Amino acid sequence: MPFFLYLLGLAVFAQGTSEFMLSGLLPDIAADLQISLSAAGSLTSAFAVGMIVGAPLMAILSLRWSRRGALLTFLVTFLLVHIVGAVTTDYGVLLATRVIAALANAGFLAVALATATAAVPPNAKGRATSVLLGGTTMACIAGVPAGALLGELWGWRSAFWAVALVSVPAVVAIVWSVPAGGGRDSAGGEPSARGELRALRSPRLVVTLLLGALVNGATFCTFTYLAPLVTDVAGIGTSWVPAVLALFGLGSFVGVGVGGRLADTRPVPLLVTGGVALLIGWAVLALTAGSPAAAVVLVFVQGTLSFAVGSTLIAQALYAATGAPTLAGGFATAALNVGAAIGPWWGGAALGMGFGYRGPVWVSVLLMALALATGGVAGAVSRRKTAKNNDRQPVVTMRLPGSP
């Protein structure tokens, strides 16, 4: 893999840390800005909405820029709004910075995916994708706990300063390492929004994006409520919650690595086997969550499976839309964030209906069942269409000279 891909992964690490770190900073933010905890929680929702809306819009906006120029624009914007967020005392300004940061993050990731896959052989998109997504998993393992620790030691603003600081070497790396050539299609022409949108009509791509949303919804449905599950149901002490969350992050890191190795060569077996294993794993976790040992083991296993399947689906989206590398990355990013939004929402609804902390895990089971059913139906339709096309092919017979 080209070295500059790992430098792009550093930027993704900073952005992933920013996306997830507020979960441990909300009480301090609420107290400092004198707002309610629910208002502080809206900062997380604003980021999610910005990612969903911004991924395709920013991808379209960047089509006429050079990829290096687009990456720099998005990353510098991301850096600057974190500085503004670190110094502001106004809730409205902080909320606006979260939306702008999400838009910049979404645009950066879409262009970074296109840049990464363009820099490797056509059959290595999965490995290139895994390098970038490794930054997100490292954010779960190290960035989020570090942000929580900084917030505890020096206040929540120090975490914002840290994200801005980590982004600086990534900016320098992009200037020096990312090729200056801009977003051009495989034929060497300038890409257009209309042309890339036409390439996104592939039924295979639509199904892949839907599967990505469902799988990620299942993942974040349980992950969002993992802390009360392991404390109130499994009986694990609250002091161990950061270690359990880090264990999930470690599993996600392993999963991205596995997905990167198999997504290019054996994607279908990985998706089918991993999808079934995820369904079984969420069901077993819901049934055995009262056992601390079972809960800890399954947290790691499910983190591994979720990100192995999720990263493979992103790679398959890029394979399914080779004529729209930037918009495919943008829509894949949006699909994953749709899942990250609906999963916790449905999990919260299960809690509200009195199903307890096992309720979100059962919602994850339901979402994975929907994903497997969708994939099964799509596969059956595709096979039927292929068989019908083969039946319509004319039979060509060859007459040898002199034959009757």
C-alpha positions, 0 to 999 in steps of 0.5 A, spaced: 500 500 500 502 507 498 505 510 504 500 516 503 494 512 505 496 511 512 497 518 512 490 519 510 488 514 515 491 519 520 486 524 518 480 519 519 483 517 526 482 524 528 475 525 525 473 518 528 475 521 535 471 527 534 465 523 532 465 519 538 468 522 543 462 527 545 459 521 549 464 522 554 464 529 554 457 531 554 456 532 562 462 537 562 459 541 556 452 541 559 455 544 565 460 549 562 455 552 557 449 552 562 445 547 558 441 541 559 444 534 558 439 533 552 441 539 549 448 537 549 446 531 546 444 534 540 451 536 538 452 528 537 445 528 533 448 534 529 454 531 527 450 525 525 445 529 520 451 532 517 455 526 515 448 523 512 447 529 508 454 532 507 457 525 504 453 525 497 453 533 497 460 534 499 462 529 494 458 532 488 462 539 490 469 536 490 468 533 483 471 539 479 477 540 484 483 536 484 483 530 489 489 533 493 485 540 493 479 537 496 482 533 501 486 539 504 480 544 503 476 539 507 481 537 512 483 544 514 476 546 515 475 540 520 481 543 523 479 550 524 472 549 526 475 545 532 479 551 534 473 555 534 469 549 538 475 549 543 474 557 544 467 558 544 462 560 550 456 560 545 452 553 545 449 555 538 456 556 535 458 550 538 452 546 535 454 550 528 461 547 528 459 540 529 455 540 523 460 544 519 465 539 522 461 533 519 460 536 512 468 536 512 469 529 515 464 526 510 467 530 504 474 528 506 472 521 507 468 520 500 474 523 496 479 519 501 476 513 499 476 515 491 483 517 492 485 510 495 482 506 490 485 510 485 492 509 487 492 501 488 491 496 483 483 494 481 483 488 485 485 491 491 480 496 493 478 492 499 485 493 502 485 500 500 479 501 504 481 497 510 487 502 511 482 508 511 477 505 516 483 502 520 483 510 522 476 509 525 477 503 529 483 506 532 479 512 534 475 507 538 481 504 541 485 510 543 482 516 541 475 516 544 478 514 551 484 519 550 479 524 549 475 522 555 481 522 559 483 529 557 476 532 558 477 529 565 484 532 566 483 539 563 476 540 561 472 538 555 475 543 550 482 540 551 479 534 547 477 539 541 484 542 541 487 535 541 483 533 535 485 539 531 493 538 533 492 531 531 490 534 524 496 538 523 501 532 521 495 530 516 495 536 513 502 537 512 502 529 509 497 531 504 501 537 501 507 533 500 505 526 499 498 526 495 499 526 488 497 533 485 493 530 479 485 531 480 479 527 480 479 524 473 475 518 471 478 511 468 478 514 461 482 520 463 476 525 462 473 530 467 468 527 472 461 530 472 456 529 477 451 527 472 456 522 469 457 519 476 450 519 478 448 515 472 453 510 474 450 509 481 443 506 478 446 499 479 441 495 483 447 491 486 450 498 488 443 500 491 443 493 495 450 494 497 448 500 500 442 498 504 446 492 507 451 497 509 446 501 513 442 495 516 449 492 518 451 498 521 445 500 524 445 493 528 452 495 530 451 501 533 444 499 536 447 495 541 454 499 541 450 505 544 447 502 550 453 497 551 455 501 557 448 500 561 448 493 558 455 490 561 453 494 568 446 493 569 445 486 566 452 483 566 454 486 573 461 488 571 463 494 575 463 501 572 470 502 572 471 497 567 466 500 562 472 503 558 476 497 558 470 493 555 469 499 550 476 499 548 475 491 547 470 492 542 474 497 538 480 492 538 475 487 535 473 492 530 480 493 528 481 486 527 475 486 523 477 491 518 484 487 517 480 481 516 476 484 511 481 488 508 485 481 506 478 477 504 474 483 501 478 483 494 478 475 493 472 472 497 467 477 499 461 473 498 463 467 503 465 473 508 459 477 507 454 470 508 458 467 513 459 473 517 452 476 516 450 469 519 455 469 525 453 476 526 445 474 527 447 468 531 452 472 535 447 478 537 442 473 539 447 469 543 449 476 547 441 478 548 440 471 551 447 470 555 448 478 557 447 476 564 454 472 564 460 477 565 465 472 561 460 471 555 458 478 555 466 480 554 467 475 549 461 477 545 463 484 545 470 482 542 467 477 537 461 482 535 466 488 534 470 483 529 464 481 525 461 487 524 467 491 522 469 485 517 462 485 514 461 493 514 468 494 511 467 489 506 460 492 504 464 499 503 469 495 498 463 492 494 460 499 493 466 501 490 467 495 486 459 496 484 460 503 482 467 504 478 464 509 474 463 513 480 468 513 485 467 519 489 460 519 489 460 511 491 464 513 497 460 519 499 453 514 498 457 509 502 459 514 508 452 516 508 449 509 508 453 507 514 451 514 518 444 512 516 445 506 520 449 509 525 443 514 526 437 509 526 440 503 530 440 507 536 434 510 535 430 504 534 434 501 540 432 507 544 425 505 542 425 498 545 428 501 551 422 506 552 417 500 551 420 497 557 424 491 554 430 493 558 437 493 556 437 487 552 432 490 548 437 494 543 441 487 542 434 484 540 433 490 535 440 488 532 438 481 531 432 484 527 436 488 523 441 483 521 435 478 519 433 484 515 440 484 512 440 477 511 433 477 508 435 482 503 441 479 501 438 473 500 432 476 495 437 480 491 441 474 490 435 470 488 433 475 483 440 476 480 440 469 479 433 468 476 435 474 471 442 471 469 438 464 468 433 468 463 438 472 459 442 465 458 435 462 456 434 468 451 441 467 448 441 464 441 444 457 439 449 458 434 450 451 430 456 450 426 456 447 419 462 444 417 464 444 409 460 438 406 455 437 411 447 437 409 
